[in-house]
Amino acid sequence: MRKYLPFIIAGLFHALCVSLLSHFSLTGLPNTGDEFALIFQSEIFSGFSLTAKAPPFPEMFQTHYLAINSDNWFSQYPPVFPLMILPGVLIGWPHLMVSLFAGLTLISLCLFLLRAFGEDYRREVVIFSILFSLSPTFLWHGSSYYNHIGSLFIFSLILHTCLGNKILHLAMLSLLFGLGVGIRPFTFFLIAFPVGFFLIRQKSIWNVKSMLSVTLPFLSLIFLISLYNFHLTGSWGDIAYLQAGNNYQKLSLSNFNISSLVRIGEMMENTSRWLFSFGYFSLGSLRDIDSSDINLGIILYLLGAGWLLYRAIKTKESVTLLLVLSTLTIICGHVFYDFRGGRFGERFFYESNWIILFGLILMLKELKKSGYFIVGLIILCNFLYLPGTFKAYLAGNTRRMDPFIKVKALEDEKIVIHLHQVPDFDVSFYTRNRPDLSGPIYVILSKDFNQVINHFKDRKHYLYSFDRKTNNSQLLPISDKLLP
């Protein structure tokens, strides 16, 4: 146990950091529609139900990434991550579970690397734990409610099962892949290729017991997820994610073209800015010293990826090859997925970023003293840039979350807020309600507002409006004079 203590401390430190950042930099609220939709579904599960009853006047309750089908109201996302954060939702602190999984993921990755590469690499794994804990991309993603936190945790457990050689390990691997598909289906579809190649190369799975172990748990979970999806949509072929988000064209072979390759390059560049703080001058505290926007992090990113590839080719180590192929399939597979998510670095590459980081550490090991100097420089840059990034996101998120912050200040749960003009996106980004419509209710301002007022007679009604030119907002009790 003592030999694992540095990694346990690093995991606890990371969990504490992301919890504090979530509260103080990201306002403690889900800052995107994706995050809110995941919490919304978890709140539905907390009531021992799979869907909520559709709200009255559905057109006024339209919300990003939620769907209303017949009398069912639900999130578009698969169910596993909402179930993972359910204990936190039940006690009124959803981010508790996200912080916990962020810390456990770091511990799990460190233990995997120690198992895979041996005690000779203990120092490098310790360095990895420090850089991971301080990297802006892992800090701010861990501070959010994105389901990538859950998928990286499951991926780390999959890697552990790959090191086992018993039937039980194959069954656990199958079960974990089923859970992964219940979080981010496309990501785990991509990861299945290198993991499958690793299993064929390492183990004899061509017997009845092994084949049953590697298929039955997975198929059982997929069946349950399909039943869940059927309950939501009323169709075996219509997937909730595609139905709610109008995402039918996002994933297609036809998306592969020159522009998709350019997009992948841009996503890698954006990822490197957050993985290594060397180039994040636009938000960092060194802005006054160097106002250029040159991204030196991309050099480290490419060096880390290149060295890992070089090592895999040279040594033919199965584990190194598994890590390289996992990174390549996650990145290259997204040429077919026509979308980006670069709020804290490219989140669609999130499950592979730690591999790049460890690849760089392996390269720096060969440089000896010079390598440790570069590690120290990376740590220094992280410390220098973190305060500026903290302040920038605090300011941005305080503006974005202004309606909810103002409503919270009223300390009145029995109100309805009619949204007119809002800080970001469109009004339906802010119609964030609890599944049972307890607490403050947010609706889109409509010509039929009198119907809403009559329906919710026991509540006070307010009009919210935000001026994007002056960044001033108003939250006032409704009267005929206030209505636009």
C-alpha positions as CSV (number, residue, x, y, z in Angstrom):
1,M,0.0,0.0,0.0
2,R,2.8,2.4,0.9
3,K,4.3,2.2,-2.6
4,Y,1.0,3.5,-4.0
5,L,0.8,6.4,-1.6
6,P,2.2,9.1,-4.0
7,F,-0.5,8.2,-6.6
8,I,-3.3,8.2,-4.0
9,I,-2.1,11.6,-2.8
10,A,-2.0,12.9,-6.4
11,G,-5.5,11.6,-7.0
12,L,-6.9,13.2,-3.9
13,F,-5.1,16.5,-4.7
14,H,-6.6,16.4,-8.2
15,A,-10.1,15.7,-6.9
16,L,-9.8,18.6,-4.5
17,C,-8.6,20.9,-7.2
18,V,-11.3,20.1,-9.7
19,S,-14.0,20.4,-7.0
20,L,-12.7,23.9,-6.0
21,L,-12.4,25.0,-9.6
22,S,-16.0,23.8,-10.3
23,H,-17.3,25.9,-7.5
24,F,-15.2,29.0,-7.9
25,S,-14.3,29.2,-11.6
26,L,-17.2,27.5,-13.3
27,T,-19.8,28.9,-10.8
28,G,-20.7,25.4,-9.6
29,L,-23.3,25.2,-12.4
30,P,-23.4,23.2,-15.6
31,N,-22.1,25.7,-18.1
32,T,-23.1,24.0,-21.3
33,G,-26.3,22.3,-22.6
34,D,-24.5,18.9,-22.6
35,E,-23.7,19.1,-18.9
36,F,-27.2,20.2,-17.9
37,A,-28.8,17.4,-20.0
38,L,-26.7,14.8,-18.1
39,I,-27.7,16.2,-14.7
40,F,-31.3,16.4,-15.8
41,Q,-31.3,12.7,-16.6
42,S,-29.7,11.9,-13.4
43,E,-32.4,13.9,-11.5
44,I,-35.0,11.8,-13.4
45,F,-33.2,8.6,-12.2
46,S,-33.2,10.0,-8.7
47,G,-37.0,9.8,-8.8
48,F,-36.8,6.1,-9.7
49,S,-38.0,6.8,-13.3
50,L,-36.6,6.6,-16.8
51,T,-38.4,9.7,-18.1
52,A,-40.1,12.7,-16.7
53,K,-43.7,13.7,-17.5
54,A,-43.7,16.3,-20.3
55,P,-44.2,19.8,-19.1
56,P,-47.2,22.0,-20.0
57,F,-46.8,24.2,-23.1
58,P,-43.8,22.1,-24.4
59,E,-42.9,24.8,-26.9
60,M,-42.0,27.2,-24.1
61,F,-39.8,24.5,-22.4
62,Q,-37.6,23.7,-25.4
63,T,-34.1,23.0,-24.1
64,H,-30.8,22.1,-25.7
65,Y,-30.2,18.4,-25.8
66,L,-33.5,17.5,-24.2
67,A,-36.4,15.9,-26.0
68,I,-40.1,15.5,-25.5
69,N,-41.6,12.4,-27.1
70,S,-45.4,11.9,-26.5
71,D,-45.6,12.4,-22.8
72,N,-42.0,11.6,-22.0
73,W,-39.3,14.2,-21.2
74,F,-35.7,13.1,-21.2
75,S,-32.1,13.8,-22.1
76,Q,-30.6,12.7,-25.4
77,Y,-27.5,11.2,-23.8
78,P,-26.9,7.5,-22.9
79,P,-27.7,6.5,-19.3
80,V,-24.5,5.3,-17.7
81,F,-22.9,8.6,-16.8
82,P,-26.1,10.0,-15.3
83,L,-26.2,6.9,-13.2
84,M,-22.5,7.3,-12.2
85,I,-23.2,10.8,-10.7
86,L,-26.6,9.8,-9.2
87,P,-25.3,9.6,-5.6
88,G,-24.1,13.2,-5.8
89,V,-27.4,14.3,-7.3
90,L,-29.3,12.6,-4.5
91,I,-27.4,14.5,-1.8
92,G,-27.6,17.8,-3.8
93,W,-24.0,17.9,-4.7
94,P,-23.6,16.5,-8.3
95,H,-20.0,17.5,-8.7
96,L,-18.9,15.4,-5.7
97,M,-19.1,12.2,-7.9
98,V,-17.4,14.0,-10.9
99,S,-14.5,15.0,-8.6
100,L,-14.3,11.5,-7.2
101,F,-14.1,9.9,-10.6
102,A,-11.5,12.5,-11.8
103,G,-9.3,11.6,-8.8
104,L,-9.9,7.8,-9.2
105,T,-9.0,8.1,-12.9
106,L,-5.6,9.6,-12.1
107,I,-4.9,6.9,-9.5
108,S,-6.1,4.1,-11.9
109,L,-3.9,5.4,-14.8
110,C,-0.8,5.7,-12.6
111,L,-1.3,2.1,-11.3
112,F,-1.8,0.9,-14.9
113,L,1.4,2.6,-16.1
114,L,3.3,1.1,-13.1
115,R,2.0,-2.4,-13.9
116,A,2.6,-2.1,-17.6
117,F,6.1,-0.5,-17.6
118,G,7.4,-1.8,-14.2
119,E,9.1,-0.3,-11.2
120,D,12.0,1.1,-13.3
121,Y,9.5,3.7,-14.5
122,R,8.2,4.7,-11.0
123,R,9.8,8.1,-11.2
124,E,8.2,8.8,-14.6
125,V,4.8,7.7,-13.4
126,V,5.2,10.1,-10.4
127,I,6.1,12.9,-12.8
128,F,3.0,11.9,-14.9
129,S,0.8,12.2,-11.8
130,I,2.1,15.7,-11.1
131,L,1.7,17.0,-14.7
132,F,-1.7,15.4,-15.1
133,S,-2.9,17.1,-11.8
134,L,-1.7,20.5,-13.0
135,S,-2.6,20.3,-16.7
136,P,-5.4,22.8,-17.5
137,T,-7.2,20.4,-19.8
138,F,-7.6,17.8,-17.0
139,L,-8.3,20.4,-14.4
140,W,-11.1,22.2,-16.2
141,H,-12.6,19.1,-17.8
142,G,-12.7,17.6,-14.4
143,S,-14.3,20.8,-13.1
144,S,-17.2,20.4,-15.6
145,Y,-20.0,17.9,-15.8
146,Y,-18.9,16.4,-19.2
147,N,-19.3,12.7,-19.5
148,H,-15.8,12.4,-20.8
149,I,-14.7,12.1,-17.1
150,G,-16.7,8.9,-16.9
151,S,-15.4,7.5,-20.2
152,L,-11.8,8.1,-19.3
153,F,-12.3,6.3,-15.9
154,I,-13.9,3.3,-17.7
155,F,-11.1,3.3,-20.3
156,S,-8.5,3.2,-17.5
157,L,-10.2,0.1,-16.1
158,I,-10.3,-1.5,-19.5
159,L,-6.5,-1.1,-19.7
160,H,-6.1,-2.9,-16.4
161,T,-8.2,-5.8,-17.6
162,C,-6.0,-6.1,-20.7
163,L,-3.0,-6.9,-18.4
164,G,-4.9,-9.9,-17.0
165,N,-4.9,-13.4,-18.5
166,K,-7.9,-15.1,-16.9
167,I,-11.5,-15.7,-18.1
168,L,-12.6,-13.2,-15.4
169,H,-10.6,-10.5,-17.0
170,L,-12.2,-11.1,-20.3
171,A,-15.7,-10.9,-18.7
172,M,-14.8,-7.7,-16.9
173,L,-13.4,-6.2,-20.1
174,S,-16.7,-7.1,-21.9
175,L,-18.7,-5.5,-19.1
176,L,-16.6,-2.4,-19.1
177,F,-17.0,-2.0,-22.8
178,G,-20.8,-2.2,-22.4
179,L,-20.6,0.5,-19.8
180,G,-18.4,2.6,-22.0
181,V,-20.9,2.4,-24.9
182,G,-23.5,3.6,-22.4
183,I,-21.4,6.8,-21.9
184,R,-19.8,7.6,-25.3
185,P,-20.7,5.0,-27.9
186,F,-18.4,6.3,-30.7
187,T,-15.4,6.7,-28.5
188,F,-15.6,3.1,-27.3
189,F,-16.3,1.8,-30.8
190,L,-13.0,3.4,-31.8
191,I,-11.1,2.0,-28.7
192,A,-12.4,-1.5,-29.4
193,F,-10.1,-1.8,-32.5
194,P,-6.8,-1.5,-30.6
195,V,-8.0,-3.4,-27.6
196,G,-9.3,-6.3,-29.9
197,F,-5.9,-6.3,-31.7
198,F,-4.1,-6.4,-28.3
199,L,-6.2,-9.4,-27.1
200,I,-5.7,-11.4,-30.3
201,R,-2.0,-10.7,-30.1
202,Q,-1.6,-11.4,-26.4
203,K,-4.2,-14.1,-25.5
204,S,-5.8,-17.2,-26.8
205,I,-9.5,-16.1,-27.1
206,W,-10.4,-18.6,-29.8
207,N,-12.2,-21.0,-27.5
208,V,-15.8,-21.3,-26.3
209,K,-15.2,-20.1,-22.7
210,S,-13.2,-17.0,-23.8
211,M,-15.6,-16.1,-26.6
212,L,-18.6,-16.3,-24.3
213,S,-16.8,-14.3,-21.6
214,V,-15.9,-11.5,-24.0
215,T,-19.4,-11.3,-25.6
216,L,-22.2,-12.2,-23.2
217,P,-21.6,-9.3,-20.6
218,F,-21.3,-6.8,-23.4
219,L,-24.4,-8.0,-25.3
220,S,-26.4,-8.1,-22.1
221,L,-25.6,-4.5,-21.3
222,I,-26.3,-3.4,-24.9
223,F,-29.7,-5.1,-24.7
224,L,-30.5,-3.2,-21.6
225,I,-29.4,0.1,-23.1
226,S,-31.5,-0.7,-26.2
227,L,-34.5,-1.3,-24.0
228,Y,-33.9,2.0,-22.3
229,N,-33.6,3.8,-25.7
230,F,-36.8,2.1,-26.9
231,H,-38.6,3.4,-23.8
232,L,-37.5,6.9,-24.7
233,T,-38.1,7.0,-28.4
234,G,-40.7,4.2,-28.9
235,S,-38.5,2.9,-31.7
236,W,-35.7,0.3,-31.9
237,G,-34.0,2.1,-34.7
238,D,-34.3,5.7,-33.6
239,I,-31.6,6.6,-31.1
240,A,-32.3,9.3,-28.5
241,Y,-29.1,11.1,-29.2
242,L,-29.9,11.4,-32.9
243,Q,-33.5,12.3,-32.3
244,A,-33.0,15.0,-29.7
245,G,-30.0,16.8,-31.1
246,N,-30.8,16.4,-34.8
247,N,-27.4,14.7,-35.1
248,Y,-28.1,12.4,-38.0
249,Q,-25.4,13.9,-40.3
250,K,-22.6,14.4,-37.7
251,L,-21.2,10.9,-38.1
252,S,-20.9,9.8,-41.7
253,L,-18.3,8.3,-44.0
254,S,-19.1,11.2,-46.3
255,N,-17.6,13.6,-43.8
256,F,-14.1,12.5,-44.7
257,N,-12.5,15.2,-47.0
258,I,-9.8,17.8,-47.0
259,S,-11.7,20.1,-44.6
260,S,-12.1,17.2,-42.1
261,L,-8.3,16.7,-42.1
262,V,-7.8,20.5,-41.5
263,R,-10.4,20.3,-38.7
264,I,-8.5,17.4,-37.0
265,G,-5.2,19.4,-37.2
266,E,-7.0,22.4,-35.6
267,M,-8.4,20.1,-32.9
268,M,-4.9,18.7,-32.1
269,E,-3.5,22.3,-31.9
270,N,-6.3,23.4,-29.6
271,T,-5.8,20.3,-27.4
272,S,-2.0,20.9,-27.1
273,R,-2.7,24.5,-25.8
274,W,-4.6,23.0,-22.9
275,L,-2.5,19.9,-22.3
276,F,0.6,22.1,-22.1
277,S,0.3,25.7,-21.0
278,F,3.2,26.9,-23.2
279,G,1.0,28.6,-25.8
280,Y,-2.0,29.7,-23.9
281,F,-1.1,33.4,-23.8
282,S,-4.6,34.6,-24.6
283,L,-5.9,33.6,-21.2
284,G,-2.7,33.2,-19.2
285,S,-1.1,35.6,-16.8
286,L,1.9,36.1,-19.0
287,R,-0.2,38.0,-21.6
288,D,1.5,41.3,-20.7
289,I,4.9,39.8,-21.1
290,D,4.3,38.0,-24.4
291,S,1.1,39.0,-26.2
292,S,1.8,36.7,-29.1
293,D,-0.4,33.7,-29.6
294,I,2.3,31.2,-30.6
295,N,1.5,27.7,-29.4
296,L,4.7,26.1,-28.2
297,G,2.5,23.3,-26.7
298,I,2.0,21.8,-30.1
299,I,5.7,21.0,-30.2
300,L,5.5,19.0,-27.0
301,Y,2.3,17.3,-28.2
302,L,3.9,16.1,-31.4
303,L,7.1,15.1,-29.6
304,G,5.1,13.0,-27.1
305,A,3.1,11.3,-29.8
306,G,6.1,10.8,-32.1
307,W,8.3,9.3,-29.3
308,L,5.6,6.9,-28.3
309,L,5.2,5.8,-31.9
310,Y,9.0,5.4,-32.2
311,R,9.1,3.3,-29.1
312,A,6.3,1.1,-30.2
313,I,8.0,0.4,-33.6
314,K,11.4,-0.1,-32.0
315,T,10.5,-2.3,-29.0
316,K,7.3,-3.9,-30.3
317,E,6.0,-3.7,-26.7
318,S,2.3,-4.8,-26.7
319,V,1.3,-2.2,-24.2
320,T,3.0,0.7,-26.0
321,L,1.4,-0.4,-29.2
322,L,-2.0,-0.5,-27.5
323,L,-1.5,3.1,-26.3
324,V,-0.3,4.3,-29.7
325,L,-3.2,2.6,-31.6
326,S,-5.7,3.9,-29.1
327,T,-4.5,7.4,-29.6
328,L,-4.5,7.1,-33.4
329,T,-8.0,5.5,-33.6
330,I,-9.5,8.2,-31.3
331,I,-8.0,11.0,-33.3
332,C,-8.3,9.6,-36.8
333,G,-11.8,8.3,-36.2
334,H,-13.1,11.8,-35.7
335,V,-12.5,12.7,-39.4
336,F,-15.9,11.1,-39.8
337,Y,-17.5,13.0,-37.0
338,D,-18.2,16.5,-38.2
339,F,-18.2,18.4,-34.9
340,R,-15.8,20.0,-32.5
341,G,-15.8,20.5,-28.7
342,G,-12.9,22.7,-27.7
343,R,-14.0,24.5,-24.6
344,F,-11.1,23.2,-22.5
345,G,-9.1,21.7,-25.2
346,E,-10.6,19.2,-27.6
347,R,-12.8,17.1,-25.5
348,F,-13.3,14.5,-28.3
349,F,-9.6,13.7,-27.8
350,Y,-9.8,13.8,-24.0
351,E,-9.4,10.0,-23.6
352,S,-6.1,10.0,-25.5
353,N,-4.5,13.2,-24.0
354,W,-2.9,11.4,-21.1
355,I,-1.2,9.0,-23.5
356,I,0.5,11.9,-25.3
357,L,1.5,13.3,-21.9
358,F,3.1,10.1,-20.8
359,G,4.8,9.7,-24.2
360,L,6.5,13.1,-23.7
361,I,7.7,12.0,-20.2
362,L,9.2,8.8,-21.7
363,M,11.1,11.0,-24.2
364,L,12.3,13.4,-21.5
365,K,13.6,10.3,-19.6
366,E,16.1,9.8,-22.3
367,L,17.3,13.4,-22.0
368,K,18.1,12.9,-18.3
369,K,19.0,16.3,-16.7
370,S,17.7,18.3,-19.7
371,G,14.4,16.3,-19.5
372,Y,13.9,17.2,-15.9
373,F,14.5,20.9,-16.7
374,I,11.7,20.8,-19.3
375,V,9.4,19.0,-16.8
376,G,10.1,21.8,-14.3
377,L,9.4,24.4,-17.0
378,I,6.1,22.8,-17.9
379,I,5.1,22.8,-14.2
380,L,6.2,26.5,-13.9
381,C,4.1,27.5,-16.9
382,N,1.1,25.7,-15.5
383,F,1.4,27.6,-12.3
384,L,1.8,30.9,-14.1
385,Y,-1.1,30.4,-16.5
386,L,-3.6,28.8,-14.1
387,P,-4.5,32.1,-12.3
388,G,-5.2,33.9,-15.6
389,T,-7.3,31.0,-16.9
390,F,-9.2,30.9,-13.6
391,K,-10.1,34.6,-13.8
392,A,-11.0,34.5,-17.5
393,Y,-13.4,31.6,-17.0
394,L,-14.8,33.0,-13.8
395,A,-15.7,36.2,-15.7
396,G,-17.0,34.4,-18.7
397,N,-19.1,31.9,-16.8
398,T,-20.5,34.5,-14.4
399,R,-21.8,36.4,-17.5
400,R,-23.1,33.2,-19.1
401,M,-24.8,32.0,-15.9
402,D,-26.2,35.4,-15.0
403,P,-29.9,34.4,-15.1
404,F,-29.4,31.6,-12.6
405,I,-27.1,33.6,-10.4
406,K,-29.7,36.4,-10.2
407,V,-32.6,34.0,-9.5
408,K,-30.6,32.3,-6.8
409,A,-30.1,35.6,-5.1
410,L,-33.9,36.0,-4.8
411,E,-34.0,33.0,-2.5
412,D,-37.4,32.1,-3.7
413,E,-38.2,28.7,-5.2
414,K,-41.8,29.5,-6.1
415,I,-41.2,31.7,-9.2
416,V,-41.4,31.5,-12.9
417,I,-38.9,33.3,-15.1
418,H,-39.9,34.4,-18.6
419,L,-36.8,34.6,-20.6
420,H,-36.7,37.4,-23.2
421,Q,-33.0,38.1,-24.1
422,V,-30.2,36.1,-22.8
423,P,-26.3,36.4,-22.4
424,D,-25.3,33.6,-24.8
425,F,-26.6,31.3,-27.5
426,D,-30.4,31.3,-27.8
427,V,-33.2,31.4,-25.2
428,S,-33.7,27.6,-25.1
429,F,-30.1,27.3,-23.7
430,Y,-31.5,28.7,-20.5
431,T,-34.8,26.9,-20.0
432,R,-33.2,24.7,-17.4
433,N,-35.8,23.1,-15.2
434,R,-35.9,20.2,-12.8
435,P,-37.8,17.2,-14.2
436,D,-40.6,17.6,-11.7
437,L,-40.7,21.4,-12.2
438,S,-39.9,22.0,-8.5
439,G,-37.8,25.1,-7.8
440,P,-37.6,28.1,-10.1
441,I,-39.2,27.5,-13.5
442,Y,-37.6,28.9,-16.7
443,V,-39.8,29.4,-19.8
444,I,-39.4,31.0,-23.2
445,L,-41.2,34.3,-23.3
446,S,-44.2,33.8,-25.6
447,K,-47.2,35.8,-26.8
448,D,-49.2,33.3,-24.8
449,F,-47.5,34.2,-21.6
450,N,-50.9,34.6,-19.9
451,Q,-51.5,30.9,-20.2
452,V,-48.3,30.2,-18.3
453,I,-49.3,32.8,-15.6
454,N,-52.7,31.2,-15.3
455,H,-51.3,27.7,-15.1
456,F,-48.8,28.6,-12.4
457,K,-51.1,30.8,-10.4
458,D,-49.3,30.0,-7.1
459,R,-46.0,31.4,-8.3
460,K,-44.6,34.8,-8.7
461,H,-43.6,35.7,-12.3
462,Y,-40.5,37.5,-13.5
463,L,-39.2,38.8,-16.8
464,Y,-35.5,38.3,-17.5
465,S,-33.7,40.3,-20.1
466,F,-30.0,40.8,-21.0
467,D,-28.3,43.5,-23.1
468,R,-25.3,41.9,-24.9
469,K,-23.9,45.4,-25.8
470,T,-23.7,46.7,-22.3
471,N,-23.7,43.3,-20.4
472,N,-26.4,44.6,-18.2
473,S,-29.4,42.4,-17.2
474,Q,-32.7,42.9,-15.5
475,L,-34.9,40.5,-13.5
476,L,-38.1,42.2,-12.6
477,P,-41.6,41.2,-11.5
478,I,-43.9,41.0,-14.5
479,S,-46.3,43.7,-15.3
480,D,-48.0,44.8,-18.6
481,K,-45.5,47.6,-18.9
482,L,-42.5,45.3,-18.7
483,L,-43.6,42.9,-21.4
484,P,-42.0,43.6,-24.8
